[in-house]
Amino acid sequence: MDRFYKLVLFTGLIGLVGCAGFSVDSYPSLPAKHEAPSAQSYPGKQPSVEQRMPASTEPLAVIALMDASEIKRRSGHFESAVSSLERAIKIQPRNAGLWQRIAELRLEQYKPRLALDLARKSNTLASGNRALKSRNWKLIAEAQRLLGKPEAALKAEEEAARLVRE
């Protein structure tokens, strides 16, 4: 069964990458390091398979690993989803969005301390990406709440709100 699952996943990824009508214009992109983030940069809680970053910003292997991670997450295979993102981080270790996505997965697994550390790592790499930093602070607030630290959660929410206002 495991071999069958891998074959189906591999075939699906080839289909997504090779013949899915890949169009750079159809995907929102993260702003470059020195640009202000746009309102379209990753709307919602997490990027879906349909909201990938363009090939000009991300290597194709990173996009494929992000897609594989999302497919695994949706089927409840969280450790495998994290593993895919960790491989993507080996390709792009300074990609704050990848670190943030792993933090979200760890929070979904009810591992708040690990999620907290990963979100902080993402914030250090996010430089001028205020939208990503705001999402990280919201994640930090949720993790602090799960750890029984309501005051710290409130401070994190205030920081997230401040980033949105400015």
N, C-alpha and C positions, 0 to 999 in steps of 0.2 A: 504494500500500500504506500509506503514511504517513497519508493522508487516511482510509482505512478504519480504521486503528488508532485514530485520534483519535475517529472517530465511535463506535466500539465502546466506547472508554473513557468518552466523554461519556455515552453511553446507559447504561452500567453505573453511573456515578456518580449519574445521575438516579434510577435504580432503587434504589440503595442509600439515597439520601437521601429520596426521595419515597414509596416504597411498600414499604420493607423492615421495616415494623412497628417503627418507631423508638420505643424505650422508654427513657426516662432511667434507670429502675431496673435495667435489664439491663447497664449498663456500669459498670466500676469508675471511680472518680474520683480525681484528684489532690487531696490535701488543700489547703485554703485556706492562705494565707500564714502564718497564726497557729495552725493546727491541727497536731497531731502526725500524721505519716503513718500510714496504716493498712497492715496486712499485705496487703490486697487491692489496693493501688495498683500497678498495672502489674506483675503477677507475671511472672516470666521475664525473658528478655533484652530483648525488644522488644514493644511493643503490636501486636497483630494487628488486622486489620480488625474482628474481632468484639469487641475490647477497647477500643473508642473511649471517649473521655471524653464525659460527658453534655453535651447542648446548653446546659444552664444554665451550664456552666463555659467551654465553648469556642464561639466563633461557628461557625455551620454551614459557612461557607466554609473555616475551618481544619480542621474534621473532614473535609470533602470532599478537601481538599488532602493531608491525612495519609493518607487511604484511597488516593488516586491514587498517592502516593509508594510506599506498600506494594505496590500492584499492579505498579508499574513495577520496584521492587526485585526482586520475585519473578520477574519475567520477564527479569531481568538488565540492565535499563536504569538503571544507577546514576546517571549524570549527570542524566537526566530525573527520577529520584526525588529527587535533591538539589534540583533546580530547583523541584519542587513544594513542598518544605519551605521553600525560601528565599522563595517567594511567601507561604507561611503566616507566616513570620517578619515579613514586611512588614506583615501584619495585626496580629500580636502579637509585637513585638520583644523583650518581656521574658518570653516563655514558655520556661522552662529546658528543658522536655521536648522542644521542637522543636530546640533547639540540641544536646541530647544525641543525638537521633535522627540528625541530620546527622553528628555525630561518629562514630556507629556505622557509618553508610554510608561515610564516608571511611576508616575502618579496614578495612571489607570491600573497599575499592578498593586497599588496601595504600598508604594515604597517612597513615602514622603521625604525622608532625609536624603535619599539618593536623587530624587527629583529636584530638591532644593539646590543641591550642589551643582547639578547639571544646568539648571536655569541660571545660576550665578555665572557659570563658565560661559554660557551663551551670551549673557549680558556683557562680559568682559570683551568678547569678540565682536559684538554687534556694532561697535563704534557709533555712527550717526543714525542707525536704523531705529528710530523712536517707536515705530509700530511693533517691531520685534521685542524691543526692551519692555514695552508696556505689557505685551503678552507674557513675557517672562515674569514680570512683577506680579501679574495676576496669578500665575502658576505658583510663584513663591508664597503668595497670600494663602492660597488653597492648601499648600503643603504645611505652612505654619499652623493653619487651623487644625489639620489632621494631627499635628504634633502636640496639640493642646496649648498653643501660644497665640491667643486671640489678639493681644496687643501688637505682636510682631506682624500678624496678618493684616491688621488695620493699617499699620505703617506701610506695608507693601502695597496695599490697595491705594493708599494716598499717593505713593510714588507712581503707580500705574496711571492714575488719574492726572497727575501733574504732567506726565509725558504726553498724554493725549491733548491736554489744554495748550501746551506750548507749541 
